[in-house]
Amino acid sequence: MTVMIMSTTQAPETPRSLTAASVDRAMGRRLWTDRWFKHFMTAGGLGVIIAISAIFFYLASVVIPLFLPPSVDRATQFAVPGSAGQPAVALQADERLEELVRVQADGTVVYADFFSGAVHATRRLELPPGVAVTSHALADRASRTVALGLADGRAVVAKIGFKTSFDAQARRVIEPEIEYPAGQAPITVDPQGRALVRLAVQSGSDGTTLAAVTEDGRLVLMGITVERNPITGAETVDARSAEVQPAPSDIRMLLVEFKQRELFALAGARELWRYDIGNKAAPQLLEKVTLTSSDQRVTALTLLSGGYSLIVGTDKGQLAQWFPVREEGTRFKLTHIRDFAPMPGAITVLEPEYNRKGFMAGDDKGNLGSYFATSKRLLFQRQLSTQPIVRLGYPPRGNAYLAEDAAGRLHVAHVENDYPEVSFYSTWQKVWYESYEEPAYVWQSSAANADFEPKFSLAPLTFGTLKAAFYAMIVAVPLALLGAIYTAYFMSPKVRGLVKPTIEVMEALPTVILGFLAGLWLAPFVENNLAGVLLAIFTFPLTFFVAAWLFYLLPERIRLLVPPGWEAGMLIPVLMVQIWLCLAVGHPIEAAFFGGDMPNWLSNVAGIKFEQRNSLVVGIAMGFAVTPTIFSIAEDAVFSVPKHLTTGSLALGATPWQTLTRVVLLTASPGIFSAIMIGLGRAVGETMIVLMATGNTAVMDFSIFTGFRTLSANIGVEMPEAGVGETHYRLLFLSALVLFAFTFVVNTIAELVRQRLRQRYQTI
């Protein structure tokens, strides 16, 4: 029997080896892609970290020199040029530290090399023969003026300096120069011809003033104005003199203020008499002030550059600053302002800088201290000798010191002292500036005259930055978060698809346009309708609740006509009517309660300063700019809450509002918090809106009706005017560093809080 086996033909199978190879290749490509993207993302993250670190270190590199102590180099000493037996009246130097001048008490002027003391030239002042010099005085250092009092009651006033020229080989040539601003002939200060034992002088374009104490104890005053004919060169001298009454009998020091309006006389151990000498023929005593405590004696006295502040040194090494402070009307009182780090020994001499509020102090132990008044900073202190320091000098740029000791040695050095105005005290604390009635936070980087005292407080700028962010967030956070919650949770998908992109497009609006509109349209509009605008803002939430309550009272058949998620559309006409009504009743309210002009009433009646470009305007404009950012991120966070959480909550019997508050918001809280922090960062760093919509006044005032200046706006305004490497320039970089640090700290804290919220609610 034959058995036939029939087989069914099947499609050939793919060999297992080929399938495994294909899978291996696909997995290899995927793993290679994963590794490539891992390295790419790692490199990107490291690049961001490196870029941020580089920005930080660059900002820090520009800022750090502000707080470094001055460098002193090329220090040397040598025997005083000229006669060591003659005390120095003045020590001067040229700007390039090539030449120094030593004016001696006998009228000899010695010109020498700055670092070696080699004498180059000697000149003598025009003194009457046979008449002894009995006193001497220095005027404001920038004027280079000295005065020598004579035994016959006369005085010689000379302006001593340098004349710079260039020879045929274009080499710089420094030549001595001596001028006589009050005339070459000696000036009769005391008509009685008694010797002048104490002397003070000031000389400027308005004339020359001399004050002197005669050997018989009288205090005399002389004012001289010299007019020169520009054609003939003839001089006309107008002199006015008077004997100052009342006057103390034991005057030890005299000073004439820079503008020649006040005279200071130190009597006894510590009493200062201040006179008004605006009218040289009739001086008047203004006040008497005790400068130190009873256990100290004033040993040195000088006026800072500008002639407004007095620096007082005592036998205990104490140093203090005084200047007149306005009390009532035009009355000023000499007031103790601040103390400085003391010197080791009794103060023997004080020397002010030419054009800055710095000064040097020498003591009886041979120490030299360099100070800056506004920053209350001890720049450096060095012991130069074992002998007392008897005379100090500055070059015009303050980039060196000259110190003569009692042993006849002259000590000189080059000093790099570019940023004495900056300290923690001057940038972050209240500073009592000259001509101010009290300590204040002030930013004023420039002025129109050389008497300017630098005012570099960052406190009002930082305050303005926080103020701007606060008012912007007050407006943006409620609108953005409530809008995001409603859009993501209650609004219908169709309306959400229209609303969300529209608001996100608003985020792309250039802030310069918002600032332009805020400054030129919104600010005047708010000022002209202030009562209506404030009424609209305060009744805005009430309008929502009233509209919702009225909608709830409608018959159900009418309410059902509005599709779910479309209720917000009904609020638009309601809000438009509310705003119109508030603006319409605003003017009658102003007329009835505020005299028809609420801004004027606030300023003149209520005592609340009102500025057109104020915090209210900035809050509205910046709130409008920040709202889309917060809204977009918060809405995504709420919308991304898993649906099984909401449906499960509803299935268990929770109402939609209970589900929202106890499930959705808790789950979305990390994203909502991130949205707020990103919005805060945007508000802190905003520049153009603040720049264009505020008055840019650096003030410490939290009022909603006043303006402010922020760190970012200040950088934008003043950086183009700042000289590279100058104090102002570096302080603007310090402002940027403060902003950077603030943003970094806030973002770090925000991330820590976000991670904590995520860990807490991720299992809900």
C-alpha positions in Angstrom: 0.0 0.0 0.0 1.4 3.2 -1.1 1.0 6.1 1.3 1.2 9.5 -0.2 2.2 12.5 2.0 1.0 15.8 0.9 2.6 19.0 2.2 1.2 22.5 2.1 3.6 25.1 0.8 4.2 28.1 3.2 5.8 31.5 2.9 9.5 31.3 3.8 10.3 32.7 7.3 12.7 35.5 7.8 15.8 34.1 9.3 16.2 34.8 13.1 19.6 36.1 12.6 18.4 38.8 10.2 15.7 40.0 12.6 18.1 40.2 15.5 20.6 42.2 13.3 17.8 44.7 12.4 16.8 45.1 16.0 20.4 45.5 17.0 21.0 48.1 14.4 17.9 50.0 15.4 18.8 49.8 19.0 22.3 50.9 18.2 21.0 53.9 16.4 18.7 54.7 19.2 21.4 54.3 21.9 23.8 56.4 19.8 21.2 59.1 19.4 20.5 59.0 23.1 24.2 59.3 24.0 24.6 62.1 21.5 21.6 64.0 22.9 22.8 63.3 26.4 26.2 64.9 25.6 24.5 67.7 23.7 22.2 68.6 26.6 25.1 68.3 29.1 27.2 70.6 26.9 24.3 73.0 26.6 23.7 73.0 30.4 27.4 73.5 31.1 27.5 76.2 28.5 24.7 78.1 30.3 26.4 77.7 33.7 29.7 78.8 32.2 28.0 81.8 30.5 26.3 82.9 33.7 29.5 82.4 35.7 31.4 84.4 33.1 28.9 87.2 33.4 29.2 87.2 37.2 33.0 87.1 37.2 33.2 89.9 34.6 30.8 92.1 36.6 32.8 91.3 39.8 36.1 92.1 38.1 34.9 95.6 37.3 33.4 96.2 40.7 36.1 94.8 43.0 38.6 97.7 42.5 36.0 100.0 44.1 36.6 98.4 47.5 40.3 97.8 47.3 42.6 100.0 49.4 44.8 102.5 47.6 48.2 101.3 46.5 51.3 103.2 47.6 54.5 102.8 45.7 57.8 104.5 44.9 57.9 105.7 48.5 61.1 107.6 49.2 62.5 110.2 51.5 65.3 112.9 51.3 66.4 116.1 53.0 64.0 118.9 52.3 65.0 121.0 49.3 66.0 124.5 50.4 66.7 125.4 54.0 65.7 122.9 56.6 65.8 125.7 59.2 62.9 127.5 57.5 59.5 125.9 58.1 57.5 125.0 55.0 54.5 127.2 54.3 53.2 124.9 51.5 54.1 121.8 49.6 52.9 121.4 46.0 53.6 119.2 43.0 52.6 119.1 39.4 50.1 116.6 38.0 52.7 114.3 36.5 54.8 114.1 39.7 57.9 115.6 38.0 58.3 118.7 40.0 57.6 119.7 43.6 57.5 123.2 45.2 58.4 124.0 48.8 57.4 127.5 49.9 59.5 128.6 52.9 58.4 130.9 55.7 61.1 133.4 54.6 59.5 133.8 51.2 61.9 131.5 49.3 60.2 129.2 46.8 62.2 126.1 45.9 61.5 124.0 42.8 62.9 120.4 42.9 62.6 117.0 41.4 59.6 115.1 43.0 61.3 111.8 43.7 64.9 112.9 44.4 64.6 116.4 45.8 67.3 117.8 43.5 66.8 121.5 43.3 66.0 122.9 39.9 65.3 126.5 40.6 64.8 129.0 43.5 62.7 132.1 43.5 61.9 134.7 46.2 58.6 136.5 46.8 58.6 140.2 46.6 59.0 141.1 50.3 59.8 144.5 51.6 63.5 144.7 52.7 64.2 144.5 56.4 60.7 143.4 57.4 60.4 140.0 59.1 57.8 137.4 58.3 55.7 136.8 61.4 52.9 134.5 60.0 51.7 132.6 57.0 48.6 131.0 55.6 47.3 128.9 52.8 44.2 129.5 50.7 42.1 126.8 49.0 44.6 124.4 47.6 43.2 124.6 44.0 44.0 128.3 44.0 47.7 127.7 44.8 47.7 130.9 46.9 49.9 131.6 50.0 50.1 134.6 52.2 52.9 135.9 54.4 52.1 138.2 57.3 54.7 140.8 58.1 55.9 142.5 61.2 54.7 145.9 60.0 51.0 144.9 59.7 51.2 144.2 56.0 50.9 140.9 54.0 52.1 139.5 50.7 49.7 137.3 48.7 51.2 135.2 46.0 49.9 132.5 43.6 52.7 129.9 43.2 52.6 127.2 40.5 54.0 125.9 37.3 54.0 127.0 33.7 54.1 124.2 31.2 55.4 124.6 27.6 57.1 122.5 24.9 60.5 123.2 23.4 61.6 122.8 19.7 62.0 119.0 20.2 58.4 118.8 21.6 59.7 118.0 25.0 57.6 119.1 28.0 59.2 122.0 29.9 58.1 123.0 33.4 59.0 126.5 34.5 58.3 128.3 37.8 55.4 130.8 37.9 54.6 133.3 40.6 51.7 135.7 40.3 50.3 138.3 42.7 46.5 138.2 42.6 46.1 141.2 44.9 48.9 143.2 43.4 52.6 143.0 43.8 52.9 145.6 46.5 52.3 144.4 50.1 48.8 144.8 51.4 48.2 146.8 54.5 46.0 144.6 56.7 46.4 146.5 60.0 46.4 150.3 59.6 48.1 150.5 63.0 51.1 148.7 61.7 51.3 146.0 64.3 52.8 142.6 63.5 50.4 139.9 62.2 50.8 136.8 64.4 47.9 134.8 62.9 46.8 134.9 59.3 44.1 133.4 57.0 43.6 134.0 53.3 41.3 133.2 50.4 41.7 134.4 46.8 39.6 133.9 43.7 38.1 135.6 40.7 35.9 137.7 43.0 38.9 139.1 45.0 41.1 138.4 48.0 40.2 138.3 51.6 42.7 138.4 54.5 42.0 137.9 58.2 44.7 138.4 60.8 45.4 138.6 64.5 47.8 141.4 65.5 50.4 141.1 68.2 48.1 143.2 70.5 45.3 140.7 70.1 43.0 142.5 67.6 41.2 140.6 64.9 41.3 142.5 61.6 39.7 141.8 58.2 40.7 143.0 54.8 38.8 142.5 51.5 40.5 143.4 48.2 39.2 143.5 44.7 41.6 144.1 41.8 40.2 145.1 38.4 42.6 145.1 35.4 42.1 147.1 32.3 42.4 144.6 29.4 43.8 147.3 27.1 46.2 149.3 29.3 46.9 146.7 31.9 46.3 149.3 34.6 45.0 147.9 38.0 42.3 149.4 40.1 42.3 148.2 43.7 39.2 148.4 45.9 40.0 147.6 49.5 37.7 147.4 52.5 38.9 146.7 56.0 37.4 146.4 59.5 38.2 145.3 63.0 36.1 142.3 63.9 34.1 142.8 67.0 33.5 141.0 69.3 36.6 138.8 69.1 38.2 136.3 71.5 41.4 137.2 73.1 43.2 133.9 72.6 42.8 133.1 68.9 45.1 130.2 67.9 43.9 129.5 64.3 42.1 131.4 61.5 40.3 130.1 58.4 38.4 132.0 55.7 35.8 130.0 53.8 36.3 129.3 50.1 33.7 131.8 48.9 35.0 134.4 51.3 31.7 134.8 53.1 32.6 133.3 56.5 35.5 133.5 58.9 36.4 130.9 61.5 38.4 131.7 64.6 39.6 129.0 67.0 39.9 130.3 70.5 41.4 128.6 73.5 41.4 124.8 73.6 38.2 124.0 71.7 35.9 127.0 71.1 35.2 128.1 67.5 33.8 131.5 66.6 32.0 131.8 63.3 31.6 135.2 61.5 29.6 136.4 58.5 32.1 138.5 56.5 29.9 138.9 53.3 30.2 142.6 54.0 33.9 143.1 54.7 33.2 146.5 56.3 30.7 145.1 58.9 31.5 141.5 59.9 29.0 139.8 62.3 29.4 137.1 64.8 27.0 134.2 63.9 27.7 131.6 66.7 30.2 130.0 69.1 30.6 126.3 69.0 32.5 123.9 71.3 34.3 121.4 69.0 35.5 118.7 71.4 34.9 117.3 74.8 36.5 118.8 77.8 39.3 116.3 77.9 40.6 117.1 74.4 42.3 120.1 72.8 42.0 121.1 69.1 45.4 120.9 67.5 44.6 121.2 63.8 41.9 122.7 61.7 41.3 122.9 57.9 38.5 123.4 55.3 37.8 120.6 52.8 37.7 121.4 49.1 34.8 123.7 48.4 35.2 125.4 51.7 32.0 124.1 53.3 33.2 121.5 55.7 35.6 121.8 58.6 37.9 119.0 59.6 38.9 119.1 63.3 41.9 117.2 64.8 42.7 116.9 68.5 45.5 116.0 70.8 43.9 112.6 71.3 44.2 111.8 67.6 40.5 112.2 67.0 39.2 113.5 63.7 35.7 115.0 63.1 33.8 116.7 60.3 31.6 119.8 60.9 29.6 121.9 58.5 26.7 124.4 58.7 23.2 122.9 58.6 20.0 124.9 58.0 17.7 125.2 60.9 15.0 127.9 60.4 14.6 130.1 57.4 18.1 131.2 56.4 19.7 130.4 59.8 22.5 127.9 59.8 24.2 126.1 62.7 27.6 124.5 62.6 26.9 120.9 63.3 29.0 117.8 64.1 28.5 115.4 61.2 30.7 112.4 61.5 33.9 111.0 63.2 36.7 109.2 61.5 39.1 106.5 62.6 41.6 108.1 65.0 45.3 108.5 64.4 47.8 107.0 66.9 49.1 110.3 68.1 48.1 113.9 68.5 47.1 115.6 65.2 49.7 118.1 64.1 48.7 119.0 60.6 45.7 118.5 58.2 45.8 118.8 54.4 42.7 118.8 52.1 42.7 117.5 48.5 42.4 119.9 45.6 39.1 118.9 44.1 37.8 116.0 46.2 36.5 115.6 49.7 39.6 113.8 50.8 42.2 114.9 53.3 45.4 113.8 55.0 46.3 113.9 58.7 49.8 113.8 60.3 50.5 113.2 64.0 53.2 113.8 66.5 54.4 110.2 66.2 55.3 110.5 62.5 52.1 108.8 61.2 50.3 109.7 58.0 46.6 108.9 57.5 44.6 109.4 54.3 40.8 109.8 54.6 37.8 110.5 52.5 35.0 112.5 54.2 31.8 111.4 52.3 32.6 107.7 52.5 33.9 108.0 56.1 36.8 105.8 54.9 40.3 105.5 56.2 42.1 104.8 52.9 45.5 104.0 54.4 47.7 104.8 57.4 51.5 104.7 57.4 54.3 105.5 59.8 56.8 107.7 57.8 59.0 108.9 60.6 59.7 108.9 64.3 59.4 112.7 64.3 56.2 114.7 64.2 54.8 115.5 60.7 54.8 119.3 60.3 53.6 119.9 56.7 51.6 117.9 54.2 50.9 118.4 50.5 48.9 116.9 47.6 49.4 117.1 43.9 46.3 118.3 41.9 45.1 114.8 41.1 45.6 113.5 44.6 47.8 110.7 43.2 50.7 111.2 45.6 51.6 112.6 49.0 54.3 114.9 50.3 55.0 114.9 54.1 57.7 116.9 55.9 58.7 115.9 59.4 60.3 117.9 62.2 63.7 116.4 61.4 63.9 118.1 58.0 63.1 115.0 55.9 60.6 115.1 53.1 58.6 111.9 52.4 57.0 111.4 49.0 55.2 108.5 47.3 53.0 107.8 44.4 49.4 106.8 45.4 46.8 105.0 43.2 43.6 106.3 44.9 40.9 106.3 42.2 37.8 105.3 44.1 37.9 106.9 47.6 34.2 107.9 47.4 32.9 104.3 47.6 32.3 102.3 50.8 29.5 100.3 52.3 28.6 103.4 54.3 28.3 105.7 51.3 26.5 103.2 49.0 23.9 101.6 51.4 23.5 103.8 54.5 22.2 107.3 55.1 24.9 109.9 54.5 24.8 113.5 55.7 25.9 115.5 52.6 27.1 119.1 52.6 24.2 121.6 52.5 21.7 118.9 53.4 19.5 119.3 56.5 19.7 115.7 57.5 21.2 112.4 56.4 19.6 111.0 53.3 19.8 108.3 50.6 20.8 110.1 47.5 22.0 109.2 44.0 23.4 112.1 42.1 26.3 111.1 39.9 27.3 114.5 38.5 26.9 118.3 39.0 27.7 121.5 37.3 30.5 122.8 39.6 33.7 121.6 41.1 32.4 121.8 44.7 30.3 118.7 44.0 30.2 116.1 46.7 29.7 112.6 45.1 26.4 111.0 46.1 26.4 107.4 45.1 23.8 105.7 47.3 22.4 102.5 45.7 19.7 102.3 48.3 17.1 104.5 46.5 17.8 102.7 43.2 17.3 99.3 44.9 14.2 100.5 46.7 12.8 101.8 43.4 13.5 98.4 41.7 11.5 96.6 44.5 8.8 99.3 44.4 8.3 98.9 40.7 8.2 95.1 41.0 5.7 95.3 43.9 3.2 97.5 42.2 3.5 95.5 38.9 2.9 92.3 40.8 0.0 93.7 42.7 -1.7 94.3 39.3 -0.4 91.2 37.4 -0.6 88.4 39.9 -4.4 88.5 40.6 -5.4 89.0 37.0 -2.9 86.5 35.5 -3.6 83.7 38.1 -7.4 84.0 38.2 -7.5 84.3 34.4 -5.2 81.2 34.1 -7.3 79.2 36.5 -10.6 80.1 34.8 -9.2 79.5 31.3 -7.7 76.1 32.1 -10.4 74.7 34.3 -13.7 76.4 33.5 -13.5 77.8 29.9 -14.8 75.8 27.0 -12.0 74.4 24.7 -13.2 76.5 21.8 -12.9 79.8 23.7 -9.7 78.7 25.4 -8.2 78.1 21.9 -9.0 81.7 21.1 -8.1 83.4 24.5 -4.8 81.7 25.3 -3.0 82.5 22.0 -4.3 86.0 22.1 -2.8 86.7 25.6 0.4 85.0 24.6 0.7 87.3 21.6 0.5 90.2 24.1 3.7 89.0 25.6 5.5 89.7 22.3 4.6 93.5 22.5 7.9 95.5 22.8 8.1 97.1 26.2 9.3 100.3 24.6 5.8 100.7 23.0 4.2 100.1 26.4 6.5 102.6 28.0 5.8 105.1 25.2 2.0 104.7 25.6 2.3 104.8 29.4 4.4 108.0 29.5 2.6 110.0 26.8 -1.0 108.8 27.0 -1.7 106.9 30.3 0.1 109.2 32.7 -1.8 112.4 31.5 -5.0 110.4 31.4 -4.6 109.2 35.0 -3.7 112.7 36.2 -6.8 114.2 34.5 -9.1 111.5 35.8 -7.4 110.5 39.0 -10.6 110.1 41.1 -12.3 108.0 38.4 -9.2 105.8 37.9 -8.9 105.1 41.6 -12.6 104.4 41.8 -12.4 102.0 38.9 -9.5 100.1 40.4 -11.1 99.7 43.8 -14.6 98.8 42.4 -13.1 96.3 39.9 -13.3 93.2 42.2 -16.7 94.3 43.5 -18.0 94.4 39.9 -17.1 90.8 39.4 -18.9 89.6 42.4 -22.0 91.7 41.8 -22.2 90.5 38.1 -21.8 86.9 39.2 -24.5 87.3 41.9 -26.9 88.9 39.4 -26.2 86.2 36.9 -27.0 83.6 39.6 -30.3 85.3 40.3 -31.5 85.0 36.7 -34.1 82.3 35.9 -32.5 79.0 35.1 -33.9 78.9 31.5 -32.0 82.2 30.8 -28.8 81.0 32.4 -28.9 77.9 30.3 -28.9 80.0 27.2 -25.2 80.8 27.9 -23.1 77.7 27.0 -20.8 76.5 29.8 -17.4 78.2 29.6 -18.7 81.2 27.8 -19.7 83.2 31.0 -16.6 85.3 30.9 -17.7 86.9 27.6 -20.7 88.4 29.4 -18.3 90.3 31.8 -16.7 92.3 29.0 -19.6 94.8 28.5 -20.2 94.9 32.3 -16.6 95.9 32.9 -16.7 98.5 30.1 -19.8 100.0 31.7 -18.2 100.0 35.1 -15.1 101.8 33.9 -17.2 104.3 32.0 -19.4 105.0 35.1 -16.4 105.4 37.4 -14.7 107.9 35.0 -18.0 109.7 34.6 -18.6 110.2 38.3 -14.9 110.9 39.0 -15.0 114.6 38.0 -18.1 115.4 40.1 -16.4 113.7 43.1 -13.2 115.8 42.5 -15.4 118.9 42.3 -17.3 118.1 45.5 -14.5 116.8 47.7 -11.1 117.9 46.2 -11.6 121.4 44.9 -12.0 120.1 41.3 -8.4 119.0 41.1 -7.4 115.9 43.1 -3.7 115.9 42.2 -3.4 119.5 43.4 -5.4 118.8 46.5 -3.1 115.8 47.4 0.0 118.0 47.0 -1.1 121.2 48.6 -3.8 120.2 51.1 -3.1 116.5 52.1 0.7 116.9 51.9 1.0 113.9 49.6 3.4 114.6 46.8 1.8 113.9 43.4 3.9 113.4 40.2 2.3 112.8 36.8 4.6 109.8 36.0 4.1 107.8 39.2 4.0 104.3 40.6 0.3 103.9 39.7 1.1 104.4 36.0 4.1 102.1 36.1 2.1 99.5 38.0 -0.6 99.4 35.4 1.8 99.4 32.4 4.2 96.9 33.9 1.3 94.8 35.1 0.1 94.7 31.6 3.5 93.6 30.4 4.0 90.9 33.1 0.5 89.4 33.0 0.9 87.4 29.8 4.1 85.7 31.2 2.5 84.6 34.4 -0.8 83.7 32.7 0.8 81.5 30.1 2.9 79.4 32.5 0.2 79.2 35.2 -2.4 78.2 32.7 -0.2 75.4 31.3 0.4 74.2 34.9 -3.3 74.1 35.7 -4.3 72.5 32.4 -1.6 69.8 32.8 -3.1 68.4 36.0 -4.0 64.8 35.1 -7.7 64.3 34.3 -8.0 61.2 36.4 -7.4 63.3 39.5 -10.2 65.7 38.7 -12.6 63.1 37.5 -11.9 60.9 40.5 -12.5 63.8 42.8 -15.8 64.6 41.1 -16.8 61.0 41.2 -16.2 60.9 44.9 -18.7 63.7 45.4 -16.6 66.8 45.5 -17.9 69.9 43.8 -16.0 71.5 41.0 -14.8 74.3 43.4 -13.7 71.8 46.0 -11.8 69.9 43.3 -10.2 73.1 42.1 -9.0 74.2 45.5 -8.1 70.9 47.0 -6.8 68.9 44.0 -6.0 71.0 41.0 -4.3 74.0 42.6 -2.2 71.9 44.9 -1.1 69.7 42.1 -0.3 72.7 39.9 1.3 74.8 42.7 4.9 74.2 41.6 4.1 75.6 38.1 2.0 78.4 39.5 4.8 79.4 41.9 7.3 79.3 39.0 5.0 81.6 37.0 5.0 84.1 39.8 8.7 84.0 40.2 9.4 84.4 36.5 7.0 87.3 36.4 8.8 88.9 39.4 12.1 88.5 37.6 10.6 90.2 34.5 9.4 93.0 36.6 12.7 93.5 38.4 14.7 93.7 35.2 12.2 95.8 33.3 13.9 98.9 31.9 12.0 100.7 29.1 8.6 101.0 30.8 10.2 102.4 34.0 12.5 104.7 32.0 9.6 106.3 30.1 6.7 106.1 32.5 8.4 107.5 35.7 10.1 110.7 36.6 13.3 108.8 37.2 13.8 110.4 40.6 15.9 108.4 43.0 13.8 108.8 46.1 12.9 106.5 49.0 9.1 107.0 49.0 6.7 104.1 48.8 3.7 106.4 47.9 1.8 105.3 44.8 1.6 108.9 43.6 5.4 109.4 43.3 8.0 108.2 40.8 11.2 106.3 41.4 14.3 105.2 39.6 15.3 101.5 39.3 18.7 99.9 39.0 18.1 98.9 35.4 16.7 102.2 34.3 19.7 104.0 35.9 22.1 101.8 34.0 20.3 102.5 30.8 20.3 106.3 31.4 23.8 106.9 32.7 26.0 104.2 31.2 26.5 106.2 27.9 27.7 109.2 29.9 30.0 107.3 32.3 33.7 107.5 31.7 35.3 104.0 31.3 37.1 103.0 34.5 35.8 105.9 36.6 33.9 105.6 39.9 30.6 106.3 38.2 31.2 103.6 35.6 32.1 100.9 38.1 29.2 101.8 40.3 26.8 101.2 37.4 28.4 97.7 37.0 27.9 97.3 40.8 24.2 98.1 40.1 24.2 95.3 37.5 25.9 93.0 39.9 23.2 93.7 42.5 20.5 93.0 40.0 22.3 89.8 39.0 22.6 88.7 42.6 19.0 89.5 43.4 17.8 87.5 40.4 20.0 84.6 41.2 18.9 84.5 44.9 15.2 84.8 44.1 15.4 82.1 41.3 17.3 79.8 43.6 14.8 80.2 46.4 12.0 79.8 43.9 13.5 76.5 42.6 13.9 75.2 46.1 10.3 76.0 46.9 9.1 74.6 43.6 10.9 71.3 44.2 9.5 71.1 47.8 6.0 71.7 46.4 6.5 69.1 43.7 7.7 66.5 46.2 4.8 67.2 48.5 1.9 67.1 46.0 3.2 64.7 43.3 1.4 61.8 44.9 -2.0 63.5 45.1 
